[in-house]
Amino acid sequence: MIHPLSDVKTKHIGEGTTIWQFVVILEEAQIGANVNINCNVFIENDVVVGNNVTIKSGVQLWDGVRIADDVFIGPNVTFTNDLVPKSKIRPASFVKTNLLKGCSIGANATLIAGITIGEFALIGAGSVVTKDVPPYTVWYGNPARHNGYVTLEGKILGLDLMDKETNEKYNYINGSLYKSN
């Protein structure tokens, strides 16, 4: 479904995607299946959005942004794509920013160009992310810092890898999170 009050130039849109009013998507953008793009979103040409992604209101996806499947982008998340921006001077290419499978970005977070947010990582609302974020980790603050871990089920663990509700211990090995035996 494409709302009649949106301006969608791309033909690269997967089945089951919903695009709400006042959205602008440029011609070369690639949008996956079952994506929900809320109102007041702008998507440039060199952008790839995977399947089952949610993009909340007020987000702009600039050239170079790559979003994998199952990603959540909260309202008013800000992306950058030029580390030294100048008026009327366009770089030869834009820095790539990668959001990997299942990560979640909280409202009003700012992501500096060229970083990678790891699989299933969680970025807290209002955070300023200036460096790569490993998978299954929780980051927040300005600048964002590693403050814990997150399970596939969405349970937040402390830096000690303990579930405070169940007293279960987890292990973090090679970028993956496992329950201890």
FIZA-443976 format. One record per atom (N, C-alpha, C, O): residue in one letter; atom name; z negated, y negated, x. Coordinates in Angstrom, 2 decimals, padded with zeros to 5 digits, always signed. Atoms other than C-alpha are relative to their C-alpha. Layout:
<marmars>
residuo atomo pz py px
A CA Z Y X
...
</marmars>
This chain:
<marmars>
residuo atomo pz py px
M N +000.00 +001.18 +000.85
M CA +000.00 +000.00 +000.00
M C +000.00 -001.24 +000.89
M O -000.87 -001.39 +001.75
I N -000.06 +001.27 -000.70
I CA +001.01 -003.38 +001.38
I C -000.13 -001.10 -001.05
I O +000.71 -001.23 -001.94
H N +000.25 +001.06 +000.97
H CA -000.43 -006.33 -000.54
H C +001.15 -001.01 +000.05
H O +001.62 -001.36 +001.14
P N -001.13 +000.93 +000.01
P CA +002.31 -008.76 -001.65
P C -000.30 -001.34 +000.69
P O +000.64 -002.08 +001.01
L N +000.35 +001.24 -000.69
L CA +000.41 -011.67 -000.05
L C -000.18 +000.18 +001.51
L O -000.78 -000.66 +002.17
S N +000.03 -000.22 -001.45
S CA +000.71 -010.17 +003.43
S C +001.43 -000.16 +000.54
S O +002.39 -000.14 -000.22
D N -001.30 +000.18 -000.65
D CA +003.55 -010.68 +005.95
D C +000.13 +001.10 +001.06
D O -000.31 +000.93 +002.20
V N -000.10 -001.18 -000.86
V CA +004.39 -007.29 +007.49
V C +001.44 +000.18 +000.42
V O +002.30 +000.49 -000.40
K N -001.36 -000.12 -000.53
K CA +007.46 -007.18 +009.74
K C +000.30 +001.39 +000.54
K O +001.45 +001.81 +000.56
T N -000.23 -001.31 -000.60
T CA +006.96 -003.75 +011.33
T C +000.40 +001.04 -001.05
T O -000.02 +000.97 -002.20
K N -000.36 -001.17 +000.83
K CA +008.52 -000.60 +009.90
K C -000.79 +001.23 +000.45
K O -000.69 +002.30 -000.15
H N +000.75 -001.12 -000.59
H CA +006.19 +001.58 +012.01
H C -001.40 +000.08 -000.60
H O -002.38 -000.30 +000.04
I N +001.27 -000.11 +000.72
I CA +003.44 +002.26 +009.45
I C -000.11 +001.41 -000.55
I O +000.78 +001.88 -001.27
G N +000.21 -001.36 +000.47
G CA +002.01 +005.71 +008.76
G C -000.35 +000.08 -001.47
G O -000.75 -000.91 -002.10
E N +000.26 -000.27 +001.41
E CA +001.55 +007.25 +005.36
E C -001.48 -000.23 -000.34
E O -002.37 +000.08 +000.45
G N +001.37 +000.18 +000.49
G CA -001.53 +006.30 +003.34
G C -000.71 -001.23 +000.55
G O -001.90 -001.42 +000.30
T N +000.60 +001.22 -000.56
T CA -002.14 +003.03 +005.20
T C -000.07 -001.08 -001.07
T O +000.85 -001.24 -001.88
T N +000.20 +001.09 +000.93
T CA -003.53 +000.10 +003.21
T C -000.09 -001.31 +000.78
T O -000.86 -001.42 +001.73
I N -000.03 +001.31 -000.65
I CA -002.79 -003.49 +004.24
I C -000.29 -001.04 -001.08
I O +000.46 -001.17 -002.05
W N +000.47 +000.94 +001.01
W CA -004.65 -006.20 +002.31
W C +000.63 -001.38 +000.16
W O +001.46 -001.59 +001.05
Q N -000.63 +001.32 +000.02
Q CA -003.78 -009.83 +001.58
Q C -000.27 -000.82 +001.27
Q O -001.28 -000.65 +001.95
F N +000.06 +000.96 -001.12
F CA -003.16 -012.49 +004.23
F C -000.02 +000.68 +001.36
F O -000.58 +000.14 +002.32
V N -000.16 -000.71 -001.27
V CA -002.43 -009.92 +006.95
V C +001.40 -000.33 +000.54
V O +002.37 -000.38 -000.21
V N -001.30 +000.20 -000.66
V CA +000.35 -010.67 +009.47
V C +000.13 +001.08 +001.07
V O -000.74 +001.21 +001.94
I N -000.27 -001.03 -001.00
I CA +001.83 -007.79 +011.48
I C +001.42 -000.22 +000.50
I O +002.37 -000.24 -000.28
L N -001.30 +000.27 -000.58
L CA +004.69 -008.45 +013.89
L C +000.86 +001.26 +000.12
L O +000.36 +002.38 -000.05
E N -001.05 -001.02 +000.14
E CA +007.86 -006.36 +014.16
E C -000.19 +001.27 +000.83
E O +000.12 +002.36 +000.35
E N +000.07 -001.17 -000.87
E CA +007.10 -004.02 +017.08
E C -001.34 +000.73 -000.03
E O -001.49 +001.76 +000.63
A N +001.30 -000.66 +000.08
A CA +003.50 -003.13 +016.22
A C +000.15 +001.39 -000.60
A O +001.01 +001.63 -001.45
Q N -000.01 -001.37 +000.52
Q CA +002.79 +000.55 +015.56
Q C -001.34 +000.28 -000.65
Q O -002.39 +000.19 -000.01
I N +001.21 -000.23 +000.79
I CA +000.29 +001.41 +012.84
I C +000.02 +001.45 -000.48
I O +001.01 +001.89 -001.05
G N +000.08 -001.41 +000.37
G CA -000.85 +004.99 +012.21
G C -000.19 +000.24 -001.49
G O -000.07 -000.68 -002.31
A N +000.21 -000.42 +001.38
A CA -001.54 +006.91 +009.01
A C -001.46 -000.22 -000.42
A O -002.37 -000.17 +000.40
N N +001.32 +000.11 +000.60
N CA -004.50 +006.34 +006.70
N C -000.85 -001.09 +000.66
N O -002.06 -000.93 +000.83
V N +000.69 +001.14 -000.60
V CA -005.40 +003.01 +008.33
V C -000.34 -000.98 -001.11
V O +000.43 -001.14 -002.06
N N +000.40 +001.04 +000.96
N CA -007.29 +000.33 +006.37
N C -000.09 -001.31 +000.76
N O -000.98 -001.49 +001.60
I N -000.03 +001.31 -000.65
I CA -006.43 -003.21 +007.49
I C -000.42 -001.03 -001.05
I O +000.32 -001.33 -001.98
N N +000.56 +000.96 +000.95
N CA -008.62 -005.73 +005.66
N C +000.71 -001.34 +000.07
N O +001.55 -001.56 +000.94
C N -000.66 +001.31 +000.08
C CA -007.60 -009.28 +004.74
C C -000.23 -000.84 +001.25
C O -001.19 -000.64 +001.99
N N +000.10 +000.97 -001.10
N CA -007.02 -012.04 +007.31
N C +000.00 +000.66 +001.38
N O -000.80 +000.30 +002.24
V N -000.16 -000.66 -001.30
V CA -005.96 -009.76 +010.20
V C +001.39 -000.37 +000.53
V O +002.36 -000.46 -000.23
F N -001.27 +000.28 -000.67
F CA -003.22 -010.63 +012.72
F C +000.22 +001.04 +001.07
F O -000.67 +001.31 +001.88
I N -000.33 -001.04 -000.98
I CA -001.47 -007.94 +014.80
I C +001.32 -000.37 +000.68
I O +002.35 -000.50 +000.03
E N -001.19 +000.36 -000.78
E CA +000.98 -008.84 +017.60
E C +000.92 +001.20 +000.20
E O +000.68 +002.28 -000.34
N N -001.05 -001.01 -000.20
N CA +004.02 -006.84 +018.78
N C -000.44 +001.21 +000.82
N O -000.25 +002.35 +000.38
D N +000.31 -001.10 -000.92
D CA +002.70 -004.75 +021.69
D C -001.40 +000.55 -000.28
D O -002.28 +000.52 +000.58
V N +001.28 -000.55 +000.46
V CA -000.16 -003.16 +019.73
V C +000.26 +001.37 -000.59
V O +001.23 +001.57 -001.32
V N -000.07 -001.35 +000.56
V CA -000.70 +000.51 +018.90
V C -001.33 +000.30 -000.67
V O -002.39 +000.20 -000.05
V N +001.19 -000.35 +000.77
V CA -003.16 +001.53 +016.17
V C +000.16 +001.45 -000.43
V O +001.17 +001.81 -001.03
G N -000.05 -001.42 +000.34
G CA -003.94 +005.25 +015.71
G C -000.24 +000.27 -001.48
G O -000.15 -000.64 -002.30
N N +000.24 -000.44 +001.37
N CA -004.71 +007.21 +012.55
N C -001.47 -000.18 -000.39
N O -002.35 -000.14 +000.47
N N +001.36 +000.06 +000.56
N CA -007.79 +006.79 +010.31
N C -000.83 -001.12 +000.61
N O -002.04 -000.97 +000.78
V N +000.68 +001.16 -000.58
V CA -008.67 +003.41 +011.82
V C -000.37 -000.97 -001.11
V O +000.37 -001.13 -002.08
T N +000.40 +001.08 +000.90
T CA -010.60 +000.70 +009.95
T C -000.06 -001.28 +000.81
T O -000.73 -001.36 +001.84
I N +000.02 +001.33 -000.61
I CA -009.97 -002.92 +010.89
I C -000.50 -000.97 -001.06
I O +000.20 -001.23 -002.04
K N +000.60 +000.91 +000.98
K CA -012.25 -005.33 +009.05
K C +000.58 -001.40 +000.12
K O +001.36 -001.68 +001.04
S N -000.55 +001.35 +000.12
S CA -011.48 -008.95 +008.14
S C -000.22 -000.85 +001.25
S O -001.22 -000.69 +001.96
G N +000.14 +001.00 -001.04
G CA -010.88 -011.69 +010.68
G C +000.28 +000.48 +001.41
G O -000.12 -000.18 +002.36
V N -000.29 -000.56 -001.33
V CA -009.65 -009.52 +013.57
V C +001.43 -000.36 +000.40
V O +002.34 -000.33 -000.43
Q N -001.33 +000.21 -000.55
Q CA -006.70 -010.44 +015.79
Q C +000.21 +001.01 +001.13
Q O -000.59 +001.08 +002.06
L N -000.34 -000.99 -001.03
L CA -005.08 -007.68 +017.85
L C +001.18 -000.54 +000.78
L O +002.30 -000.59 +000.29
W N -001.01 +000.63 -000.84
W CA -003.15 -009.26 +020.71
W C +000.78 +001.04 +000.79
W O +000.35 +002.19 +000.92
D N -000.82 -000.89 -000.82
D CA -000.40 -007.74 +022.85
D C -000.86 +000.71 +001.05
D O -001.68 +000.09 +001.73
G N +000.71 -000.80 -000.99
G CA -001.77 -004.92 +025.01
G C -001.16 +000.80 -000.55
G O -001.74 +001.61 +000.19
V N +001.13 -000.75 +000.58
V CA -004.42 -003.55 +022.63
V C +000.48 +001.37 -000.46
V O +001.50 +001.48 -001.15
R N -000.29 -001.38 +000.36
R CA -004.38 +000.23 +022.20
R C -001.24 +000.58 -000.69
R O -002.33 +000.58 -000.13
I N +001.11 -000.51 +000.80
I CA -006.54 +001.82 +019.49
I C +000.30 +001.44 -000.37
I O +001.31 +001.73 -001.01
A N -000.17 -001.42 +000.28
A CA -006.94 +005.59 +019.25
A C -000.44 +000.31 -001.44
A O -000.82 -000.59 -002.19
D N +000.38 -000.45 +001.34
D CA -007.70 +007.62 +016.10
D C -001.49 -000.20 -000.28
D O -002.32 -000.16 +000.63
D N +001.37 +000.00 +000.52
D CA -010.87 +007.22 +014.01
D C -000.87 -001.14 +000.54
D O -002.09 -001.01 +000.58
V N +000.74 +001.15 -000.53
V CA -011.88 +003.84 +015.48
V C -000.40 -000.93 -001.14
V O +000.35 -001.11 -002.10
F N +000.47 +001.03 +000.94
F CA -013.94 +001.28 +013.52
F C -000.10 -001.32 +000.75
F O -000.74 -001.39 +001.80
I N +000.08 +001.34 -000.57
I CA -013.49 -002.42 +014.30
I C -000.59 -000.91 -001.07
I O +000.02 -001.15 -002.11
G N +000.73 +000.82 +000.97
G CA -016.01 -004.66 +012.53
G C +000.61 -001.37 -000.20
G O +001.53 -001.77 +000.52
P N -000.54 +001.31 +000.31
P CA -015.40 -008.09 +011.04
P C -000.10 -000.96 +001.18
P O -001.09 -000.99 +001.91
N N -000.04 +001.08 -000.99
N CA -014.39 -010.91 +013.38
N C -000.18 +000.45 +001.45
N O -000.60 -000.34 +002.29
V N -000.01 -000.43 -001.40
V CA -014.25 -008.77 +016.52
V C +001.11 -000.76 +000.71
V O +002.20 -000.93 +000.16
T N -000.95 +000.79 -000.76
T CA -012.46 -010.78 +019.21
T C +000.48 +000.77 +001.22
T O -000.32 +001.26 +002.02
F N -000.64 -000.61 -001.16
F CA -010.02 -009.31 +021.72
F C +000.63 -001.10 +000.84
F O +001.08 -002.11 +000.31
T N -000.77 +000.88 -000.87
T CA -008.58 -011.09 +024.75
T C +001.05 +000.85 +000.70
T O +000.92 +002.07 +000.77
N N -001.02 -000.78 -000.71
N CA -005.46 -010.11 +026.69
N C +000.51 -000.69 +001.26
N O +001.44 -000.20 +001.90
D N -000.43 +000.76 -001.17
D CA -005.11 -012.67 +029.47
D C -001.26 -000.48 +000.72
D O -002.04 -001.24 +000.16
L N +001.22 +000.33 -000.74
L CA -007.78 -013.03 +032.15
L C +000.00 -001.43 +000.53
L O -001.06 -001.97 +000.85
V N -000.10 +001.39 -000.45
V CA -006.49 -016.46 +033.23
V C +000.97 -000.73 -000.95
V O +002.09 -001.03 -000.55
P N -000.93 +000.59 +000.96
P CA -005.01 -018.06 +030.08
P C +000.31 -001.46 +000.33
P O -000.55 -002.23 +000.74
K N -000.47 +001.37 -000.19
K CA -002.96 -021.24 +030.40
K C +000.93 -000.34 -001.16
K O +001.72 +000.50 -001.59
S N -000.88 +000.44 +001.07
S CA -001.25 -023.24 +027.68
S C +001.44 -000.02 +000.47
S O +001.76 -000.56 +001.54
K N -001.45 -000.03 -000.22
K CA +002.52 -022.65 +027.57
K C +000.43 +000.80 +001.22
K O +001.58 +000.72 +001.63
I N -000.36 -000.87 -001.12
I CA +002.39 -020.18 +030.50
I C -000.34 +001.42 -000.42
I O -001.51 +001.79 -000.55
R N +000.16 -001.39 +000.45
R CA +002.93 -016.57 +029.44
R C +000.10 +000.92 +001.22
R O +001.04 +000.81 +002.00
P N -000.09 -000.92 -001.13
P CA +002.14 -013.82 +031.95
P C +001.17 +000.98 -000.17
P O +001.67 +001.18 -001.28
A N -001.09 -000.98 +000.05
A CA +004.83 -011.26 +032.84
A C -000.38 +001.19 -000.88
A O +000.47 +001.74 -001.58
S N +000.50 -001.06 +000.89
S CA +002.68 -008.62 +031.11
S C -001.47 -000.27 -000.28
S O -002.16 -000.94 +000.49
F N +001.39 +000.19 +000.38
F CA -000.63 -008.54 +029.33
F C -000.83 +001.21 +000.42
F O -000.34 +002.34 +000.45
V N +000.93 -001.04 -000.38
V CA -003.64 -006.55 +030.44
V C -000.24 +000.91 -001.21
V O -000.35 +000.42 -002.34
K N +000.23 -000.96 +001.08
K CA -004.20 -003.37 +028.37
K C -001.50 +000.18 -000.25
K O -002.29 +000.30 +000.69
T N +001.37 -000.30 +000.43
T CA -007.43 -002.86 +026.43
T C +000.09 +001.25 -000.84
T O +000.91 +001.33 -001.76
N N -000.07 -001.30 +000.67
N CA -008.12 +000.69 +025.22
N C -001.28 +000.32 -000.74
N O -002.37 +000.30 -000.15
L N +001.12 -000.48 +000.80
L CA -010.39 +001.79 +022.40
L C +000.28 +001.47 -000.27
L O +001.22 +001.81 -000.98
L N -000.25 -001.43 +000.09
L CA -010.69 +005.57 +022.60
L C -000.58 +000.59 -001.28
L O -001.35 -000.05 -001.99
K N +000.28 -000.70 +001.25
K CA -011.16 +008.08 +019.80
K C -001.43 -000.17 -000.49
K O -002.39 +000.07 +000.25
G N +001.28 +000.00 +000.69
G CA -014.00 +007.49 +017.37
G C -000.98 -001.09 +000.39
G O -002.11 -001.08 -000.09
C N +000.96 +001.05 -000.36
C CA -015.56 +004.42 +018.99
C C -000.16 -000.99 -001.15
C O +000.69 -001.08 -002.03
S N +000.30 +000.99 +001.03
S CA -017.13 +001.70 +016.83
S C -000.38 -001.31 +000.66
S O -001.19 -001.34 +001.59
I N +000.25 +001.32 -000.55
I CA -017.16 -002.01 +017.55
I C -000.64 -000.85 -001.09
I O -000.04 -001.06 -002.14
G N +000.74 +000.77 +000.99
G CA -019.76 -004.11 +015.70
G C +000.55 -001.40 -000.21
G O +001.28 -001.92 +000.63
A N -000.47 +001.33 +000.39
A CA -019.10 -007.43 +013.97
A C -000.22 -001.03 +001.09
A O -001.25 -001.04 +001.77
N N +000.07 +001.14 -000.92
N CA -018.41 -010.48 +016.13
N C -000.11 +000.36 +001.47
N O -000.42 -000.51 +002.28
A N -000.02 -000.36 -001.41
A CA -018.26 -008.52 +019.38
A C +001.24 -000.62 +000.63
A O +002.25 -000.83 -000.04
T N -001.13 +000.50 -000.77
T CA -015.97 -009.92 +022.09
T C +000.30 +001.00 +001.10
T O -000.60 +001.39 +001.85
L N -000.42 -000.96 -001.02
L CA -013.98 -007.55 +024.31
L C +000.94 -000.69 +000.97
L O +002.00 -001.17 +000.59
I N -000.80 +000.64 -001.04
I CA -012.64 -008.93 +027.58
I C +001.18 +000.92 +000.34
I O +001.04 +002.14 +000.35
A N -001.23 -000.74 -000.27
A CA -009.08 -007.85 +028.47
A C -000.17 +000.99 +001.14
A O -000.86 +000.73 +002.13
G N -000.08 -000.98 -001.08
G CA -008.52 -004.72 +030.53
G C -001.08 +001.06 +000.00
G O -001.13 +001.89 +000.90
I N +001.08 -001.00 +000.02
I CA -011.56 -002.68 +029.52
I C +000.40 +001.20 -000.85
I O +001.35 +001.15 -001.63
T N -000.13 -001.20 +000.83
T CA -011.79 +000.79 +028.01
T C -001.34 +000.28 -000.64
T O -002.37 +000.32 +000.04
I N +001.20 -000.42 +000.73
I CA -014.31 +001.69 +025.33
I C +000.16 +001.51 -000.21
I O +001.12 +001.95 -000.85
G N -000.09 -001.46 +000.01
G CA -015.00 +005.44 +025.65
G C -000.12 +000.61 -001.38
G O -000.52 -000.03 -002.35
E N +000.06 -000.75 +001.26
E CA -014.81 +008.08 +022.95
E C -001.39 -000.06 -000.62
E O -002.40 +000.17 +000.04
F N +001.20 +000.00 +000.84
F CA -017.43 +007.71 +020.20
F C -001.08 -000.98 +000.47
F O -002.21 -000.91 +000.00
A N +000.96 +001.01 -000.43
A CA -019.13 +004.81 +022.03
A C -000.26 -000.98 -001.15
A O +000.54 -001.08 -002.08
L N +000.41 +000.96 +001.01
L CA -020.92 +002.17 +019.95
L C -000.32 -001.32 +000.66
L O -001.15 -001.40 +001.57
I N +000.23 +001.36 -000.50
I CA -020.80 -001.56 +020.65
I C -000.73 -000.76 -001.10
I O -000.25 -000.83 -002.23
G N +000.81 +000.72 +000.98
G CA -023.50 -003.61 +018.89
G C +000.62 -001.33 -000.41
G O +001.39 -001.93 +000.34
A N -000.50 +001.27 +000.53
A CA -022.73 -006.65 +016.76
A C -000.33 -001.15 +000.95
A O -001.43 -001.21 +001.51
G N +000.20 +001.19 -000.80
G CA -022.31 -009.89 +018.69
G C +000.05 +000.20 +001.50
G O -000.17 -000.76 +002.24
S N -000.01 -000.29 -001.43
S CA -021.99 -008.21 +022.08
S C +001.22 -000.58 +000.69
S O +002.27 -000.77 +000.07
V N -001.12 +000.43 -000.83
V CA -019.79 -009.50 +024.89
V C +000.21 +001.08 +001.04
V O -000.59 +001.23 +001.96
V N -000.26 -001.15 -000.86
V CA -018.23 -006.51 +026.64
V C +000.94 -000.42 +001.13
V O +002.07 -000.83 +000.89
T N -000.74 +000.48 -001.16
T CA -017.05 -007.31 +030.16
T C +000.45 +001.11 +000.94
T O +001.14 +000.85 +001.92
K N -000.39 -001.11 -000.86
K CA -016.61 -003.83 +031.66
K C +000.14 +001.27 -000.82
K O -000.26 +001.31 -001.99
D N -000.23 -001.27 +000.68
D CA -015.67 -000.26 +030.77
D C -001.30 +000.57 -000.55
D O -002.37 +000.42 +000.05
V N +001.14 -000.62 +000.67
V CA -018.01 +001.59 +028.40
V C +000.25 +001.51 -000.04
V O +001.26 +001.95 -000.60
P N -000.19 -001.45 +000.02
P CA -018.47 +005.36 +028.93
P C -000.12 +000.60 -001.40
P O -000.70 -000.02 -002.30
P N +000.08 -000.67 +001.31
P CA -018.13 +007.83 +026.03
P C -001.45 +000.24 -000.42
P O -002.34 +000.41 +000.41
Y N +001.29 -000.34 +000.63
Y CA -021.08 +008.42 +023.66
Y C -001.14 -000.92 +000.41
Y O -002.30 -000.54 +000.28
T N +001.07 +000.91 -000.39
T CA -022.99 +005.39 +024.94
T C -000.10 -001.16 -000.97
T O +000.87 -001.50 -001.66
V N +000.27 +001.16 +000.85
V CA -024.53 +002.45 +023.07
V C -000.18 -001.21 +000.90
V O -000.98 -001.20 +001.84
W N +000.07 +001.23 -000.78
W CA -024.03 -001.05 +024.46
W C -000.20 -001.17 -000.95
W O +000.40 -001.21 -002.02
Y N +000.12 +001.24 +000.74
Y CA -025.20 -004.42 +023.16
Y C -000.60 -001.08 +000.89
Y O -001.18 -000.80 +001.94
G N +000.51 +001.16 -000.73
G CA -026.14 -007.90 +024.32
G C +001.12 -000.85 +000.57
G O +002.31 -000.56 +000.39
N N -000.94 +000.93 -000.62
N CA -024.49 -010.75 +026.21
N C -000.49 -000.32 +001.41
N O -001.42 -001.11 +001.57
P N -001.07 -001.00 +000.10
P CA -023.29 -009.47 +028.53
P C -000.56 +001.33 -000.50
P O -001.75 +001.62 -000.36
A N +000.43 -001.30 +000.53
A CA -023.39 -006.04 +026.92
A C -000.51 +000.89 +001.13
A O +000.06 +000.94 +002.22
R N +000.60 -000.94 -000.96
R CA -025.60 -003.51 +028.70
R C -000.19 +001.35 -000.68
R O -000.30 +001.46 -001.91
H N +000.24 -001.36 +000.50
H CA -026.07 +000.23 +028.36
H C -001.45 +000.09 -000.49
H O -002.39 -000.12 +000.27
N N +001.33 -000.06 +000.60
N CA -029.01 +000.71 +025.97
N C -000.33 +001.33 -000.64
N O -001.41 +001.48 -001.22
G N +000.27 -001.30 +000.60
G CA -028.73 +004.32 +024.83
G C +001.26 +000.82 -000.15
G O +002.29 +000.56 +000.47
Y N -001.10 -000.94 +000.25
Y CA -026.49 +007.09 +023.59
Y C +000.15 +000.19 -001.50
Y O -000.77 -000.12 -002.27
V N -000.25 -000.25 +001.41
V CA -024.94 +008.04 +020.25
V C +000.66 +001.38 -000.13
V O +001.58 +001.71 +000.61
T N -000.56 -001.33 +000.24
T CA -024.22 +011.55 +018.92
T C +001.22 -000.11 -000.90
T O +001.49 -001.16 -001.48
L N -001.14 -000.04 +000.91
L CA -021.11 +012.56 +017.00
L C -000.40 -000.29 -001.43
L O +000.39 -000.83 -002.21
E N +000.50 +000.22 +001.35
E CA -023.24 +012.41 +013.86
E C -000.50 -001.43 -000.20
E O -000.89 -001.80 -001.31
G N +000.43 +001.39 +000.11
G CA -024.16 +008.80 +014.60
G C -001.47 -000.23 +000.26
G O -001.97 -001.32 -000.03
K N +001.41 +000.20 -000.35
K CA -027.76 +009.36 +015.75
K C -000.09 -000.79 +001.30
K O +000.59 -000.48 +002.27
I N +000.20 +000.81 -001.19
I CA -028.88 +006.75 +018.24
I C -001.13 +000.62 +000.82
I O -002.22 +000.89 +000.31
L N +000.98 -000.53 -000.94
L CA -030.71 +008.13 +021.27
L C -000.35 -001.08 +001.00
L O +000.48 -001.94 +001.31
G N +000.39 +000.94 -001.04
G CA -032.67 +006.15 +023.82
G C +000.63 +000.38 +001.34
G O +001.35 +001.37 +001.44
L N -000.49 -000.30 -001.34
L CA -031.85 +006.04 +027.51
L C -000.56 +001.32 +000.53
L O -000.01 +001.91 +001.45
D N +000.60 -001.29 -000.38
D CA -034.13 +009.09 +027.83
D C +000.68 +001.19 -000.67
D O +000.28 +002.34 -000.46
L N -000.78 -001.04 +000.71
L CA -031.64 +011.05 +025.64
L C -000.83 +000.78 -001.01
L O -000.51 +001.93 -001.30
M N +000.86 -000.63 +001.01
M CA -034.37 +011.86 +023.08
M C +000.33 -000.53 -001.39
M O +000.57 -001.73 -001.58
D N -000.07 +000.39 +001.40
D CA -033.95 +011.86 +019.31
D C -001.44 -000.22 -000.44
D O -002.22 +000.73 -000.55
K N +001.40 +000.34 +000.32
K CA -037.15 +010.05 +018.28
K C -000.47 +000.61 -001.30
K O -001.67 +000.81 -001.48
E N +000.37 -000.59 +001.29
E CA -037.08 +011.56 +014.77
E C -000.30 +001.49 +000.12
E O -001.23 +001.98 -000.52
T N +000.13 -001.45 -000.07
T CA -036.74 +015.22 +015.76
T C -000.57 +000.50 +001.31
T O -000.87 +001.68 +001.46
N N +000.45 -000.35 -001.36
N CA -037.93 +015.15 +019.40
N C +000.96 +000.94 +000.72
N O +000.57 +001.61 +001.68
E N -001.00 -000.82 -000.70
E CA -034.73 +016.97 +020.35
E C +000.51 -000.76 +001.21
E O +000.70 -001.98 +001.18
K N -000.50 +000.57 -001.25
K CA -033.51 +016.38 +023.88
K C +001.49 +000.30 +000.13
K O +001.93 +001.38 -000.24
Y N -001.43 -000.16 -000.25
Y CA -029.84 +015.89 +024.78
Y C +000.27 -000.13 +001.49
Y O -000.55 -000.68 +002.24
N N -000.47 +000.16 -001.37
N CA -027.96 +016.10 +028.07
N C +001.31 -000.76 -000.03
N O +002.11 -000.59 -000.95
Y N -001.25 +000.75 -000.13
Y CA -025.18 +013.75 +029.16
Y C +000.64 +000.46 +001.30
Y O +000.18 +000.13 +002.40
I N -000.65 -000.60 -001.18
I CA -022.81 +015.58 +031.50
I C +001.49 -000.29 -000.06
I O +002.16 +000.03 -001.04
N N -001.44 +000.29 -000.12
N CA -019.36 +014.39 +032.62
N C +000.57 -000.70 -001.22
N O +001.67 -000.36 -001.67
G N -000.48 +000.77 +001.13
G CA -019.03 +011.95 +029.73
G C -000.12 +000.67 -001.36
G O +000.45 +000.17 -002.33
S N +000.21 -000.70 +001.27
S CA -020.08 +014.43 +027.03
S C -001.49 +000.13 -000.27
S O -002.30 +000.19 +000.66
L N +001.38 -000.07 +000.44
L CA -023.30 +014.67 +025.06
L C -000.27 +001.38 -000.60
L O +000.47 +001.82 -001.48
Y N +000.33 -001.34 +000.47
Y CA -024.95 +018.07 +024.46
Y C -001.47 +000.09 -000.36
Y O -002.31 -000.52 +000.31
K N +001.39 -000.31 +000.32
K CA -028.12 +019.23 +022.73
K C -000.54 +000.95 +001.04
K O +000.13 +001.92 +001.41
S N +000.66 -000.93 -000.93
S CA -030.53 +020.85 +025.18
S C -000.43 +001.24 -000.75
S O -000.71 +001.19 -001.94
N N +000.43 -001.27 +000.63
N CA -031.43 +024.46 +024.49
N C -001.50 +000.11 -000.03
N O -002.03 +001.11 -000.53
</marmars>
